[in-house]
Amino acid sequence: FRTQPVISPYQITLTQELSDSIRAVGTNSIIRELSVTHVPASSVVADALHIPHGTKVCKVTRVRLVDGKPFAYCEGYLRADLVPVFYKRDYDTSLSNLIRNKLKVHIGSRRCSFAAAAADEAIAAALEVSFGAPVLKVSVFCTTYGDEPLLTDAFYFPASQALNFDI
């Protein structure tokens, strides 16, 4: 049976980007299968970013490898009206760092949530797991200093992955 997630009253603060955490422990991490496209926002993305359904957004998908093995599948959506155009060649760090440091867009706040999920076809192929396999979904939501929704990003980790979060 599937139920709606219970929203926890507790808030946890993560102090650094995932890519920064991986580099900090000296692990070899690279991005594979990076894609930067403009697509119409689905109803879920549009609602999250407070824009009309079908509005063009910048979709960034990537697979992060650690020591040559799939570590995370990532899918982000940015409001195209708030972020300058960028290309695959501009991407060499996390999406948040790209926005802040290269595109010079100020991020006002960042919220994360964690949930169990099942791997769809894209996630299963990227992480080399079975369709429907359990994955950990880490969602990141960023706003501008003016509290405008800017980015929604999701990271999917295979259940076999040992993750430690310092909080």
MDAnalysis code that builds the backbone (N, CA, C; Angstrom):
import MDAnalysis as mda
import numpy as np

u = mda.Universe.empty(501, n_residues=167, atom_resindex=np.repeat(np.arange(167), 3), trajectory=True)
u.add_TopologyAttr("name", ["N", "CA", "C"] * 167)
u.add_TopologyAttr("resid", np.arange(1, 168))
u.add_TopologyAttr("resname", ["PHE", "ARG", "THR", "GLN", "PRO", "VAL", "ILE", "SER", "PRO", "TYR", "GLN", "ILE", "THR", "LEU", "THR", "GLN", "GLU", "LEU", "SER", "ASP", "SER", "ILE", "ARG", "ALA", "VAL", "GLY", "THR", "ASN", "SER", "ILE", "ILE", "ARG", "GLU", "LEU", "SER", "VAL", "THR", "HIS", "VAL", "PRO", "ALA", "SER", "SER", "VAL", "VAL", "ALA", "ASP", "ALA", "LEU", "HIS", "ILE", "PRO", "HIS", "GLY", "THR", "LYS", "VAL", "CYS", "LYS", "VAL", "THR", "ARG", "VAL", "ARG", "LEU", "VAL", "ASP", "GLY", "LYS", "PRO", "PHE", "ALA", "TYR", "CYS", "GLU", "GLY", "TYR", "LEU", "ARG", "ALA", "ASP", "LEU", "VAL", "PRO", "VAL", "PHE", "TYR", "LYS", "ARG", "ASP", "TYR", "ASP", "THR", "SER", "LEU", "SER", "ASN", "LEU", "ILE", "ARG", "ASN", "LYS", "LEU", "LYS", "VAL", "HIS", "ILE", "GLY", "SER", "ARG", "ARG", "CYS", "SER", "PHE", "ALA", "ALA", "ALA", "ALA", "ALA", "ASP", "GLU", "ALA", "ILE", "ALA", "ALA", "ALA", "LEU", "GLU", "VAL", "SER", "PHE", "GLY", "ALA", "PRO", "VAL", "LEU", "LYS", "VAL", "SER", "VAL", "PHE", "CYS", "THR", "THR", "TYR", "GLY", "ASP", "GLU", "PRO", "LEU", "LEU", "THR", "ASP", "ALA", "PHE", "TYR", "PHE", "PRO", "ALA", "SER", "GLN", "ALA", "LEU", "ASN", "PHE", "ASP", "ILE"])
u.atoms.positions = np.array([
    [0.842, -1.180, 0.000],
    [0.000, 0.000, 0.000],
    [0.880, 1.233, 0.000],
    [0.422, 2.232, -0.681],
    [1.179, 3.474, -0.722],
    [0.392, 4.530, 0.037],
    [1.079, 5.276, 0.884],
    [0.439, 6.342, 1.635],
    [1.153, 7.652, 1.355],
    [0.519, 8.728, 1.710],
    [1.150, 10.038, 1.586],
    [2.246, 10.154, 2.636],
    [3.376, 10.808, 2.290],
    [4.439, 10.957, 3.286],
    [3.983, 11.859, 4.429],
    [4.466, 11.534, 5.605],
    [4.190, 12.352, 6.774],
    [5.250, 13.446, 6.810],
    [4.823, 14.689, 6.886],
    [5.752, 15.815, 6.922],
    [6.278, 15.958, 8.352],
    [7.584, 15.863, 8.486],
    [8.215, 15.939, 9.793],
    [8.315, 17.388, 10.260],
    [8.108, 17.640, 11.544],
    [8.260, 18.999, 12.056],
    [9.723, 19.379, 12.264],
    [10.632, 18.430, 12.064],
    [12.043, 18.667, 12.306],
    [12.730, 19.142, 11.036],
    [13.625, 20.096, 11.172],
    [14.364, 20.608, 10.028],
    [15.843, 20.357, 10.238],
    [16.484, 19.794, 9.218],
    [17.903, 19.478, 9.277],
    [18.623, 20.376, 8.288],
    [19.773, 20.894, 8.664],
    [20.543, 21.752, 7.782],
    [21.767, 21.003, 7.277],
    [21.908, 20.946, 5.953],
    [23.108, 20.376, 5.349],
    [24.051, 21.528, 5.064],
    [25.302, 21.384, 5.423],
    [26.218, 22.525, 5.356],
    [26.997, 22.637, 4.061],
    [26.976, 21.622, 3.207],
    [27.707, 21.740, 1.958],
    [27.035, 20.939, 0.854],
    [27.458, 21.221, -0.385],
    [26.928, 20.537, -1.555],
    [27.349, 19.072, -1.547],
    [26.562, 18.222, -2.193],
    [26.906, 16.813, -2.317],
    [28.259, 16.653, -3.004],
    [28.464, 17.352, -4.103],
    [29.731, 17.219, -4.832],
    [30.912, 17.664, -3.968],
    [30.724, 18.694, -3.150],
    [31.785, 19.146, -2.247],
    [32.072, 18.094, -1.184],
    [31.024, 17.431, -0.685],
    [31.196, 16.379, 0.323],
    [31.980, 15.208, -0.249],
    [31.677, 14.837, -1.490],
    [32.388, 13.726, -2.118],
    [33.855, 14.074, -2.298],
    [34.132, 15.290, -2.801],
    [35.525, 15.716, -2.996],
    [36.270, 15.814, -1.663],
    [35.578, 16.203, -0.596],
    [36.222, 16.390, 0.704],
    [36.797, 15.094, 1.258],
    [36.192, 13.954, 0.916],
    [36.709, 12.682, 1.412],
    [37.709, 12.071, 0.440],
    [38.046, 12.813, -0.617],
    [39.079, 12.376, -1.547],
    [38.627, 11.338, -2.549],
    [37.355, 11.157, -2.709],
    [36.834, 10.170, -3.636],
    [36.814, 10.742, -5.049],
    [37.143, 9.911, -6.025],
    [37.126, 10.314, -7.421],
    [35.686, 10.373, -7.912],
    [35.209, 11.565, -8.236],
    [33.829, 11.762, -8.661],
    [33.796, 12.526, -9.976],
    [33.007, 12.008, -10.931],
    [32.841, 12.703, -12.204],
    [31.370, 12.687, -12.611],
    [31.022, 13.585, -13.526],
    [29.671, 13.634, -14.080],
    [29.698, 12.941, -15.433],
    [28.715, 12.066, -15.675],
    [28.568, 11.377, -16.953],
    [27.152, 11.632, -17.463],
    [26.969, 11.600, -18.749],
    [25.645, 11.731, -19.351],
    [24.946, 13.022, -18.954],
    [25.683, 14.103, -19.018],
    [25.114, 15.412, -18.707],
    [24.244, 15.868, -19.870],
    [23.058, 16.359, -19.556],
    [22.145, 16.882, -20.564],
    [21.579, 18.204, -20.076],
    [21.615, 19.225, -20.926],
    [21.024, 20.528, -20.613],
    [20.049, 20.846, -21.744],
    [18.750, 20.861, -21.429],
    [17.721, 21.113, -22.439],
    [16.669, 22.061, -21.894],
    [15.896, 22.646, -22.801],
    [14.749, 23.458, -22.401],
    [13.492, 22.679, -22.742],
    [12.639, 22.487, -21.743],
    [11.437, 21.672, -21.897],
    [10.253, 22.402, -21.269],
    [9.024, 22.059, -21.684],
    [7.850, 22.606, -21.001],
    [7.754, 21.997, -19.604],
    [7.447, 22.813, -18.627],
    [7.347, 22.335, -17.238],
    [6.132, 21.429, -17.068],
    [6.372, 20.265, -16.464],
    [5.263, 19.380, -16.106],
    [4.464, 20.066, -15.001],
    [3.315, 19.530, -14.685],
    [2.498, 20.140, -13.627],
    [3.231, 20.112, -12.288],
    [3.956, 19.037, -12.001],
    [4.694, 18.935, -10.729],
    [5.784, 20.002, -10.657],
    [6.573, 20.144, -11.734],
    [7.655, 21.136, -11.770],
    [7.082, 22.547, -11.735],
    [6.050, 22.795, -12.533],
    [5.440, 24.130, -12.580],
    [4.891, 24.533, -11.209],
    [4.234, 23.615, -10.541],
    [3.699, 23.925, -9.207],
    [4.823, 24.219, -8.224],
    [5.897, 23.447, -8.291],
    [7.028, 23.657, -7.378],
    [7.691, 25.010, -7.616],
    [7.789, 25.410, -8.888],
    [8.468, 26.669, -9.229],
    [7.515, 27.867, -9.324],
    [6.234, 27.628, -9.049],
    [5.205, 28.681, -9.079],
    [5.144, 29.383, -10.433],
    [5.089, 28.587, -11.490],
    [4.972, 29.114, -12.846],
    [3.810, 28.393, -13.538],
    [3.273, 28.972, -14.615],
    [2.193, 28.283, -15.329],
    [2.662, 26.951, -15.928],
    [1.785, 25.966, -15.925],
    [2.094, 24.661, -16.516],
    [2.475, 24.869, -17.974],
    [3.494, 24.168, -18.426],
    [3.943, 24.274, -19.816],
    [4.972, 25.357, -20.073],
    [5.260, 26.203, -19.073],
    [6.289, 27.238, -19.223],
    [7.639, 26.571, -19.463],
    [8.450, 27.125, -20.353],
    [9.773, 26.552, -20.627],
    [10.677, 26.682, -19.404],
    [11.309, 25.570, -19.041],
    [12.284, 25.533, -17.953],
    [13.548, 24.873, -18.479],
    [14.646, 25.098, -17.802],
    [15.913, 24.460, -18.156],
    [16.019, 23.169, -17.342],
    [16.114, 22.048, -18.035],
    [16.229, 20.742, -17.385],
    [17.682, 20.286, -17.482],
    [18.257, 19.915, -16.344],
    [19.642, 19.446, -16.293],
    [19.634, 18.057, -15.668],
    [20.023, 17.056, -16.464],
    [20.125, 15.696, -15.926],
    [21.584, 15.281, -15.966],
    [21.959, 14.500, -14.988],
    [23.339, 14.035, -14.928],
    [23.415, 12.778, -14.070],
    [24.474, 11.999, -14.323],
    [24.779, 10.824, -13.533],
    [26.141, 11.068, -12.909],
    [26.198, 10.999, -11.590],
    [27.472, 11.166, -10.902],
    [28.061, 9.780, -10.656],
    [29.315, 9.626, -11.072],
    [30.052, 8.384, -10.841],
    [31.056, 8.605, -9.721],
    [31.226, 7.624, -8.869],
    [32.253, 7.649, -7.838],
    [33.085, 6.395, -8.038],
    [34.379, 6.608, -8.229],
    [35.296, 5.505, -8.522],
    [34.798, 4.660, -9.694],
    [34.233, 5.333, -10.711],
    [33.793, 4.673, -11.935],
    [32.454, 3.975, -11.869],
    [31.770, 4.012, -10.733],
    [30.479, 3.335, -10.588],
    [29.368, 4.361, -10.376],
    [28.159, 4.088, -10.897],
    [27.047, 5.026, -10.701],
    [26.770, 5.243, -9.215],
    [26.759, 6.492, -8.813],
    [26.544, 6.860, -7.418],
    [25.203, 7.566, -7.238],
    [24.844, 8.428, -8.209],
    [23.590, 9.174, -8.108],
    [23.103, 9.590, -9.485],
    [21.788, 9.547, -9.659],
    [21.138, 10.109, -10.838],
    [20.518, 11.417, -10.382],
    [20.743, 12.483, -11.131],
    [20.291, 13.810, -10.717],
    [19.471, 14.457, -11.830],
    [18.376, 15.086, -11.439],
    [17.505, 15.747, -12.407],
    [17.039, 17.068, -11.804],
    [17.456, 18.171, -12.431],
    [17.116, 19.492, -11.922],
    [16.350, 20.317, -12.932],
    [15.520, 21.218, -12.420],
    [14.750, 22.140, -13.256],
    [14.945, 23.550, -12.724],
    [15.325, 24.453, -13.628],
    [15.543, 25.850, -13.260],
    [14.564, 26.740, -14.011],
    [14.133, 27.797, -13.364],
    [13.282, 28.777, -14.043],
    [14.124, 29.501, -15.081],
    [13.774, 29.336, -16.332],
    [14.535, 29.938, -17.432],
    [14.464, 31.459, -17.404],
    [13.410, 32.010, -16.810],
    [13.291, 33.479, -16.754],
    [14.194, 34.096, -15.689],
    [14.750, 33.299, -14.798],
    [15.600, 33.820, -13.728],
    [17.073, 33.438, -13.875],
    [17.377, 32.521, -14.787],
    [18.746, 32.020, -14.946],
    [19.208, 32.266, -16.375],
    [20.386, 32.868, -16.552],
    [20.904, 33.058, -17.911],
    [21.126, 31.719, -18.610],
    [21.120, 31.744, -19.940],
    [21.371, 30.535, -20.731],
    [22.777, 30.030, -20.422],
    [22.914, 28.714, -20.273],
    [24.221, 28.108, -20.097],
    [24.255, 26.799, -20.864],
    [25.448, 26.260, -21.022],
    [25.651, 25.078, -21.854],
    [26.378, 24.001, -21.062],
    [26.449, 22.802, -21.623],
    [27.136, 21.690, -20.968],
    [28.570, 22.054, -20.594],
    [29.229, 22.819, -21.437],
    [30.631, 23.177, -21.170],
    [30.776, 24.042, -19.910],
    [29.694, 24.714, -19.496],
    [29.728, 25.563, -18.304],
    [29.611, 24.750, -17.018],
    [29.176, 23.504, -17.126],
    [28.870, 22.696, -15.955],
    [30.096, 21.901, -15.512],
    [30.663, 22.251, -14.369],
    [31.811, 21.498, -13.861],
    [31.734, 21.299, -12.353],
    [30.584, 21.580, -11.771],
    [30.407, 21.481, -10.329],
    [28.945, 21.161, -10.055],
    [28.446, 21.471, -8.873],
    [27.032, 21.245, -8.589],
    [26.189, 22.303, -9.302],
    [24.918, 22.006, -9.458],
    [24.001, 22.948, -10.093],
    [23.894, 24.239, -9.286],
    [23.845, 24.119, -7.970],
    [23.780, 25.311, -7.110],
    [25.029, 26.175, -7.265],
    [26.205, 25.520, -7.306],
    [27.451, 26.277, -7.482],
    [27.503, 26.939, -8.855],
    [27.035, 26.253, -9.892],
    [26.983, 26.831, -11.232],
    [26.133, 28.097, -11.223],
    [24.971, 28.020, -10.603],
    [24.060, 29.169, -10.549],
    [24.717, 30.333, -9.813],
    [25.293, 30.044, -8.655],
    [25.904, 31.098, -7.829],
    [27.163, 31.670, -8.443],
    [28.103, 30.795, -8.805],
    [29.448, 31.247, -9.155],
    [29.642, 31.629, -10.620],
    [29.057, 30.867, -11.534],
    [29.254, 31.180, -12.957],
    [28.155, 32.067, -13.516],
    [26.908, 31.805, -13.114],
    [25.787, 32.564, -13.662],
    [25.463, 33.795, -12.832],
    [26.077, 33.909, -11.645],
    [25.941, 35.066, -10.757],
    [24.490, 35.344, -10.339],
    [23.736, 34.255, -10.098],
    [22.376, 34.372, -9.580],
    [22.455, 34.060, -8.092],
    [21.909, 34.933, -7.273],
    [22.006, 34.775, -5.820],
    [20.914, 33.848, -5.301],
    [21.342, 32.831, -4.572],
    [20.402, 31.900, -3.948],
    [20.125, 32.395, -2.534],
    [18.841, 32.582, -2.244],
    [18.454, 33.089, -0.935],
    [18.304, 31.994, 0.090],
    [17.610, 30.928, -0.274],
    [17.431, 29.825, 0.673],
    [17.478, 28.505, -0.074],
    [17.760, 27.458, 0.692],
    [17.851, 26.114, 0.136],
    [17.251, 25.141, 1.133],
    [16.303, 24.343, 0.663],
    [15.676, 23.346, 1.530],
    [15.868, 21.957, 0.921],
    [16.033, 20.969, 1.786],
    [16.198, 19.586, 1.344],
    [15.139, 18.719, 1.999],
    [14.716, 17.690, 1.270],
    [13.837, 16.687, 1.859],
    [14.307, 15.312, 1.393],
    [14.004, 14.297, 2.173],
    [14.441, 12.932, 1.910],
    [13.221, 12.033, 1.865],
    [13.203, 11.096, 0.902],
    [12.081, 10.164, 0.802],
    [12.535, 8.884, 0.126],
    [11.826, 7.808, 0.416],
    [12.048, 6.556, -0.298],
    [11.292, 6.649, -1.617],
    [11.850, 6.056, -2.666],
    [11.206, 6.062, -3.978],
    [11.527, 4.756, -4.682],
    [10.879, 4.543, -5.827],
    [11.156, 3.388, -6.668],
    [11.786, 3.887, -7.965],
    [12.783, 3.195, -8.459],
    [13.487, 3.600, -9.671],
    [12.583, 3.460, -10.890],
    [12.400, 4.573, -11.622],
    [11.694, 4.488, -12.900],
    [12.703, 4.023, -13.952],
    [12.303, 4.002, -15.223],
    [13.190, 3.473, -16.268],
    [14.499, 4.250, -16.374],
    [14.430, 5.583, -16.354],
    [15.637, 6.414, -16.496],
    [16.574, 6.229, -15.307],
    [16.018, 6.230, -14.110],
    [16.827, 6.077, -12.899],
    [17.453, 4.686, -12.860],
    [16.653, 3.659, -13.169],
    [17.153, 2.283, -13.155],
    [18.305, 2.107, -14.141],
    [18.158, 2.657, -15.341],
    [19.222, 2.528, -16.345],
    [20.483, 3.267, -15.904],
    [20.323, 4.473, -15.381],
    [21.471, 5.286, -14.977],
    [22.217, 4.679, -13.798],
    [21.483, 4.127, -12.846],
    [22.113, 3.586, -11.636],
    [22.428, 2.097, -11.742],
    [22.064, 1.508, -12.885],
    [22.307, 0.081, -13.119],
    [21.636, -0.782, -12.051],
    [20.354, -0.461, -11.794],
    [19.529, -1.238, -10.862],
    [18.267, -1.675, -11.603],
    [17.484, -2.528, -10.996],
    [16.245, -3.007, -11.599],
    [15.174, -1.920, -11.560],
    [14.304, -1.942, -12.575],
    [13.129, -1.072, -12.580],
    [12.328, -1.345, -11.311],
    [11.953, -0.310, -10.596],
    [11.189, -0.469, -9.361],
    [12.040, -0.689, -8.125],
    [13.359, -0.771, -8.289],
    [14.248, -0.979, -7.136],
    [14.148, 0.215, -6.184],
    [14.329, -0.002, -4.893],
    [14.262, 1.110, -3.945],
    [15.450, 2.058, -4.112],
    [15.172, 3.341, -4.051],
    [16.201, 4.380, -4.110],
    [15.880, 5.437, -3.062],
    [16.915, 6.134, -2.636],
    [16.736, 7.273, -1.746],
    [16.651, 8.515, -2.618],
    [15.591, 9.294, -2.446],
    [15.416, 10.527, -3.197],
    [15.690, 11.708, -2.263],
    [16.679, 12.509, -2.647],
    [16.982, 13.737, -1.910],
    [16.562, 14.892, -2.811],
    [15.575, 15.648, -2.374],
    [15.072, 16.784, -3.150],
    [15.632, 18.070, -2.586],
    [16.051, 18.954, -3.482],
    [16.591, 20.261, -3.094],
    [15.748, 21.316, -3.777],
    [15.372, 22.329, -3.022],
    [14.562, 23.424, -3.543],
    [15.247, 24.734, -3.171],
    [15.529, 25.562, -4.153],
    [16.218, 26.828, -3.910],
    [15.357, 28.009, -4.336],
    [15.479, 29.106, -3.605],
    [14.807, 30.350, -3.959],
    [15.842, 31.458, -4.113],
    [15.433, 32.554, -4.731],
    [16.275, 33.736, -4.826],
    [16.180, 34.495, -3.506],
    [16.984, 35.564, -3.367],
    [16.880, 36.391, -2.160],
    [15.495, 37.007, -2.023],
    [14.814, 37.218, -3.134],
    [13.457, 37.755, -3.092],
    [12.412, 36.688, -2.858],
    [12.849, 35.478, -2.523],
    [11.989, 34.336, -2.220],
    [11.229, 33.811, -3.435],
    [11.755, 34.084, -4.647],
    [11.187, 33.514, -5.873],
    [11.703, 32.093, -6.027],
    [10.836, 31.105, -6.278],
    [11.323, 29.753, -6.536],
    [12.251, 29.755, -7.752],
    [13.410, 29.133, -7.627],
    [14.446, 29.197, -8.652],
    [14.792, 27.824, -9.225],
    [14.894, 26.823, -8.355],
    [15.416, 25.517, -8.755],
    [14.767, 24.421, -7.935],
    [14.420, 23.344, -8.606],
    [14.055, 22.113, -7.919],
    [14.955, 21.026, -8.497],
    [15.623, 20.306, -7.637],
    [16.620, 19.324, -8.060],
    [16.392, 18.051, -7.251],
    [16.520, 16.910, -7.893],
    [16.345, 15.636, -7.201],
    [17.554, 14.746, -7.449],
    [18.032, 14.126, -6.387],
    [19.159, 13.194, -6.431],
    [18.623, 11.827, -6.026],
    [18.919, 10.821, -6.821],
    [18.468, 9.462, -6.531],
    [19.685, 8.589, -6.284],
    [19.692, 7.906, -5.147],
    [20.799, 7.039, -4.760],
    [20.294, 5.606, -4.660],
    [21.053, 4.625, -5.179],
    [20.620, 3.225, -5.055],
    [20.637, 2.793, -3.594],
    [19.760, 1.862, -3.272],
    [19.681, 1.380, -1.887],
    [20.983, 0.734, -1.424],
    [21.767, 0.235, -2.359],
    [23.028, -0.406, -2.004],
    [24.096, 0.609, -1.572],
    [23.835, 1.875, -1.814],
    [24.803, 2.927, -1.514],
    [24.796, 3.241, -0.016],
    [25.925, 3.226, 0.608],
    [26.016, 3.615, 2.022],
    [26.214, 5.127, 2.060],
    [25.245, 5.830, 2.614],
    [25.332, 7.293, 2.687],
    [25.392, 7.723, 4.139],
    [26.303, 8.616, 4.434],
    [26.393, 9.197, 5.768],
    [26.224, 10.707, 5.625],
    [25.265, 11.266, 6.347],
    [25.048, 12.697, 6.324],
    [25.495, 13.276, 7.666],
    [26.464, 14.190, 7.633],
    [26.847, 14.903, 8.844],
    [25.886, 16.056, 9.015],
    [25.153, 16.036, 10.108],
    [24.178, 17.096, 10.343],
    [24.312, 17.623, 11.750],
])
